[in-house]
Amino acid sequence: MPPSTHTASAGPGRMDGMACAALAVMLFSGFTLVSRLGFTRTALTLPDIAMLRFGVAGLLLLPLLARFGLGHLRPSQAALLAFTGGLGFASFAYLGFRLAPASHGGVLLHGTIPLFTFLLLRVAAGQRAGPVRRIGLALILLGMGAITWDSFRGATPGQYLGDVALMLAALCWAAYGLLAQRLAVTPLHAAAIVAPCSLACFLPVYLLLPGPAMAAAGWPDIALQALFQGVLVGVVSLLAYTRAVAALGAQATALYTAAVPCLTTLGAVWLLEERPTALAWAGVAAVTAGMAIALRASAAVPMLRTERRTNGP
């Protein structure tokens, strides 16, 4: 049965939600840049960085999971929440960061979250977009097309795969935002489920992988990735994003990431010395404008919410 709808003001304070959304924007931009830095400037591999994220975050939040358990969630619901917000999202994102430029990560991952959020709502609840929002979503699609065409102009097949992986990561995160809202999971409880469950699934796979693993990397590189991936991204970003969803609604929170593509691309020029093409810049501009337009349109649209409450942390 579809959930009932209420305005965003029915949740926590709007200012609190806006602050959490702004924090999530900064962490999302840093997520792309720091991950790309780890793959291009250190000996760390994709499984190593994933293990640092799941290991640190999982151990930090395991006591909370042990204390509160799954709450009102069924095991299948908790597993879906863990996959979309943790294992699935991070695995696709890291693969994309490994194979594609940071500017593509800013557009095809963070820039497409509003689009996938709307598409999921369209399928699940039959929600329709107004004319202004349709313009915004069309600009996002145009920006995606520019980035995709930029990849086809002489890029390697690996970069194509990276672009697809980034869009799959965006789909996972959009689904996570909607699931957390629909299931009425508190931010801390959601993070306590996502991180330890992702660790439990990934650790056996990591231990079976050949090679010296992260032993070949320097301790400063390991510490940086452990702090950023495990603490800031693995814990803080989940809390901030889920809290923003509770205050603003999943669609509005997803659309607050309008600044991420531009911030990520500018950061890549400064930190990673990447030089995006004119077509890539056009894609960034189109997606940023589309997200901003759709955000303005979302202000008057009731957000998908649920009356159910949780007894978790």
C-alpha positions as CSV (number, residue, x, y, z in Angstrom):
1,M,0.0,0.0,0.0
2,P,1.5,3.4,-0.9
3,P,2.6,5.6,2.0
4,S,0.7,8.7,2.9
5,T,2.1,12.1,1.9
6,H,2.9,15.1,4.1
7,T,4.9,18.2,3.5
8,A,8.5,18.5,4.5
9,S,7.6,20.7,7.4
10,A,6.1,17.7,9.2
11,G,9.6,16.4,9.9
12,P,12.5,17.8,11.8
13,G,13.5,21.5,11.5
14,R,14.1,22.6,7.9
15,M,17.2,24.5,8.8
16,D,18.6,21.4,10.4
17,G,17.8,19.5,7.2
18,M,19.5,22.2,5.0
19,A,22.6,22.1,7.1
20,C,22.8,18.3,6.8
21,A,22.2,18.5,3.1
22,A,25.1,21.0,2.8
23,L,27.4,18.8,4.8
24,A,26.4,15.8,2.5
25,V,27.3,17.9,-0.6
26,M,30.8,18.6,0.7
27,L,31.3,15.0,1.6
28,F,30.0,13.8,-1.7
29,S,32.4,16.0,-3.6
30,G,35.3,14.9,-1.4
31,F,34.2,11.3,-1.8
32,T,34.9,11.5,-5.5
33,L,38.2,13.4,-5.2
34,V,39.7,11.5,-2.3
35,S,38.8,8.1,-3.9
36,R,40.2,9.2,-7.3
37,L,43.3,10.4,-5.4
38,G,43.7,7.0,-3.8
39,F,43.5,5.2,-7.1
40,T,45.9,7.4,-9.0
41,R,48.5,8.5,-6.4
42,T,48.8,5.5,-4.1
43,A,49.3,1.7,-4.2
44,L,45.8,1.1,-2.8
45,T,43.5,-1.0,-4.9
46,L,39.7,-0.9,-5.3
47,P,39.2,-3.7,-2.7
48,D,41.6,-2.0,-0.3
49,I,39.7,1.3,-0.3
50,A,36.4,-0.6,-0.1
51,M,37.7,-2.6,2.9
52,L,38.9,0.6,4.7
53,R,35.4,2.1,4.2
54,F,33.4,-0.9,5.4
55,G,35.9,-2.0,8.0
56,V,36.2,1.3,9.9
57,A,32.6,2.3,9.6
58,G,31.4,-1.3,10.3
59,L,33.4,-1.6,13.5
60,L,32.5,1.9,14.7
61,L,28.8,1.2,14.3
62,L,28.7,-2.5,15.3
63,P,28.0,-1.7,19.0
64,L,24.9,0.3,17.9
65,L,23.6,-2.6,15.8
66,A,24.2,-5.0,18.6
67,R,22.2,-2.8,21.0
68,F,19.3,-1.9,18.8
69,G,19.2,-4.8,16.3
70,L,17.0,-4.4,13.2
71,G,14.2,-2.6,15.1
72,H,10.9,-2.9,13.2
73,L,12.7,-4.0,9.9
74,R,12.5,-7.4,8.5
75,P,15.8,-9.1,7.5
76,S,15.1,-8.6,3.8
77,Q,14.4,-4.9,4.3
78,A,17.6,-4.5,6.3
79,A,19.6,-6.3,3.6
80,L,18.1,-4.1,0.9
81,L,18.9,-1.0,2.9
82,A,22.5,-2.2,3.4
83,F,23.0,-3.0,-0.3
84,T,21.7,0.3,-1.6
85,G,23.3,2.5,1.0
86,G,26.5,0.5,1.5
87,L,27.9,-2.4,-0.4
88,G,26.2,-1.9,-3.8
89,F,26.6,1.9,-3.8
90,A,30.2,1.9,-2.8
91,S,31.3,-1.0,-5.0
92,F,29.8,0.6,-8.1
93,A,31.1,4.1,-7.1
94,Y,34.7,2.9,-6.5
95,L,34.7,1.0,-9.9
96,G,33.6,4.2,-11.6
97,F,36.2,6.4,-9.8
98,R,38.9,3.9,-10.8
99,L,38.0,3.9,-14.5
100,A,36.5,7.3,-15.2
101,P,37.7,10.9,-14.6
102,A,36.5,12.8,-11.5
103,S,34.4,15.2,-13.6
104,H,32.4,12.1,-14.8
105,G,32.0,11.1,-11.2
106,G,30.5,14.5,-10.3
107,V,28.0,14.3,-13.1
108,L,27.1,10.7,-13.6
109,L,27.0,9.7,-9.9
110,H,25.9,12.7,-7.9
111,G,24.3,14.6,-10.8
112,T,21.9,11.8,-11.7
113,I,20.6,11.0,-8.2
114,P,17.6,13.4,-8.7
115,L,16.8,11.8,-12.0
116,F,16.8,8.3,-10.6
117,T,15.0,9.4,-7.5
118,F,12.2,10.7,-9.7
119,L,12.1,7.6,-11.9
120,L,11.9,5.3,-8.9
121,L,9.0,7.4,-7.5
122,R,7.4,7.4,-10.9
123,V,7.5,3.6,-10.9
124,A,6.6,3.0,-7.2
125,A,4.0,5.7,-6.7
126,G,3.0,7.0,-10.1
127,Q,4.3,10.5,-9.3
128,R,4.5,12.9,-12.2
129,A,6.8,15.9,-12.8
130,G,5.4,19.4,-13.4
131,P,6.6,21.4,-16.4
132,V,9.4,23.2,-14.6
133,R,10.8,20.0,-13.1
134,R,10.6,18.4,-16.5
135,I,12.8,21.1,-17.8
136,G,15.3,20.5,-15.0
137,L,15.3,16.7,-15.6
138,A,15.7,17.3,-19.3
139,L,18.8,19.4,-18.7
140,I,20.2,16.6,-16.5
141,L,19.7,14.1,-19.3
142,L,21.4,16.6,-21.7
143,G,24.4,16.8,-19.4
144,M,24.5,13.0,-19.1
145,G,24.5,12.8,-22.9
146,A,27.4,15.3,-23.1
147,I,29.5,13.3,-20.7
148,T,28.6,10.0,-22.5
149,W,29.6,11.5,-25.8
150,D,32.8,12.8,-24.3
151,S,33.6,9.2,-23.3
152,F,32.9,7.9,-26.8
153,R,35.3,10.3,-28.4
154,G,38.5,8.3,-28.0
155,A,38.1,6.9,-24.5
156,T,39.0,3.4,-23.6
157,P,36.4,0.7,-23.1
158,G,37.2,0.8,-19.4
159,Q,36.0,4.3,-19.2
160,Y,32.7,3.3,-20.7
161,L,32.4,0.7,-18.0
162,G,33.3,3.3,-15.4
163,D,30.5,5.6,-16.6
164,V,28.0,2.8,-16.3
165,A,29.2,1.9,-12.8
166,L,28.8,5.5,-11.7
167,M,25.1,5.6,-12.9
168,L,24.4,2.3,-11.1
169,A,25.9,3.8,-7.9
170,A,23.5,6.8,-8.4
171,L,20.6,4.4,-8.8
172,C,21.6,2.6,-5.5
173,W,21.8,5.9,-3.6
174,A,18.5,7.2,-4.9
175,A,16.9,3.9,-3.8
176,Y,18.6,4.1,-0.4
177,G,17.2,7.6,0.3
178,L,13.6,6.5,-0.6
179,L,13.9,3.2,1.4
180,A,15.2,5.0,4.5
181,Q,12.2,7.4,4.3
182,R,9.6,4.8,3.5
183,L,10.8,2.5,6.2
184,A,10.9,5.3,8.8
185,V,14.5,4.4,9.9
186,T,16.3,7.0,12.0
187,P,19.6,8.3,10.6
188,L,21.8,6.6,13.2
189,H,19.9,3.3,13.0
190,A,20.2,3.3,9.2
191,A,23.9,3.8,9.4
192,A,24.2,1.1,12.1
193,I,22.5,-1.3,9.8
194,V,24.3,-0.4,6.6
195,A,27.9,-0.3,7.7
196,P,28.3,-3.5,9.7
197,C,26.1,-5.6,7.3
198,S,28.3,-4.3,4.4
199,L,31.4,-5.3,6.3
200,A,30.0,-8.8,7.0
201,C,29.4,-9.4,3.3
202,F,32.6,-7.9,2.0
203,L,35.2,-9.2,4.5
204,P,35.1,-12.8,3.4
205,V,35.5,-11.8,-0.2
206,Y,38.4,-9.5,0.6
207,L,40.3,-12.2,2.6
208,L,40.1,-14.5,-0.4
209,L,41.7,-12.0,-2.8
210,P,45.3,-12.7,-3.8
211,G,48.2,-10.3,-3.4
212,P,49.7,-8.2,-0.6
213,A,46.6,-6.1,-0.3
214,M,47.2,-2.7,1.3
215,A,50.5,-3.8,2.8
216,A,52.3,-2.1,-0.2
217,A,50.7,1.3,0.5
218,G,52.2,3.9,2.9
219,W,50.6,4.4,6.3
220,P,49.7,8.1,5.6
221,D,47.8,7.0,2.5
222,I,46.0,4.3,4.5
223,A,45.2,6.7,7.3
224,L,43.8,9.3,5.0
225,Q,41.5,6.8,3.2
226,A,40.5,5.2,6.5
227,L,39.5,8.5,8.0
228,F,37.7,9.8,5.0
229,Q,36.1,6.7,3.6
230,G,35.4,4.9,6.9
231,V,34.5,7.8,9.2
232,L,33.4,10.8,7.1
233,V,31.8,8.9,4.2
234,G,30.9,5.6,5.8
235,V,29.3,7.2,8.9
236,V,28.9,10.9,8.8
237,S,27.6,11.1,5.2
238,L,25.0,8.4,5.9
239,L,23.9,10.3,9.0
240,A,23.8,13.7,7.3
241,Y,22.0,12.4,4.2
242,T,19.4,10.3,6.1
243,R,18.8,13.2,8.5
244,A,18.3,15.6,5.6
245,V,15.8,13.1,4.0
246,A,13.8,13.0,7.3
247,A,13.6,16.8,7.3
248,L,13.3,17.7,3.6
249,G,12.1,14.6,1.9
250,A,14.1,12.3,-0.4
251,Q,13.5,14.3,-3.6
252,A,14.5,17.7,-2.2
253,T,17.6,16.2,-0.4
254,A,18.7,14.5,-3.7
255,L,18.3,17.8,-5.5
256,Y,20.4,19.7,-3.0
257,T,23.4,18.0,-4.5
258,A,23.2,20.5,-7.4
259,A,26.6,21.9,-6.4
260,V,28.4,18.6,-6.4
261,P,29.2,18.3,-10.2
262,C,30.8,21.7,-10.4
263,L,32.6,21.5,-7.0
264,T,34.0,18.0,-8.0
265,T,35.2,19.2,-11.4
266,L,36.9,22.3,-10.0
267,G,38.5,20.1,-7.3
268,A,39.7,17.7,-9.9
269,V,41.4,20.5,-11.8
270,W,43.2,21.7,-8.6
271,L,43.9,18.5,-6.7
272,L,44.2,15.9,-9.5
273,E,45.4,18.1,-12.3
274,E,42.7,16.8,-14.6
275,R,41.8,18.8,-17.6
276,P,38.2,18.3,-18.6
277,T,37.2,18.9,-22.2
278,A,34.9,21.6,-23.3
279,L,32.2,19.0,-23.8
280,A,32.7,17.7,-20.2
281,W,32.4,21.3,-18.9
282,A,29.2,21.7,-20.9
283,G,27.8,18.5,-19.3
284,V,28.7,19.8,-15.8
285,A,27.0,23.1,-16.6
286,A,23.8,21.4,-17.9
287,V,23.5,19.0,-15.0
288,T,24.1,21.8,-12.4
289,A,21.5,24.0,-14.1
290,G,19.1,21.1,-14.4
291,M,19.4,20.2,-10.7
292,A,19.0,23.8,-9.6
293,I,15.8,24.2,-11.7
294,A,14.4,21.0,-10.4
295,L,15.2,22.0,-6.9
296,R,13.2,25.2,-7.2
297,A,10.3,23.2,-8.7
298,S,10.4,20.7,-5.8
299,A,9.8,23.3,-3.1
300,A,6.0,23.3,-3.8
301,V,5.7,19.6,-4.2
302,P,4.6,17.4,-1.3
303,M,7.4,14.9,-0.4
304,L,6.9,11.2,0.0
305,R,6.7,10.4,3.6
306,T,5.4,7.8,6.0
307,E,3.5,7.9,9.3
308,R,5.3,4.9,10.7
309,R,8.0,5.5,13.4
310,T,10.9,3.4,14.6
311,N,12.1,2.7,18.1
312,G,15.8,2.6,17.0
313,P,18.5,5.0,18.2
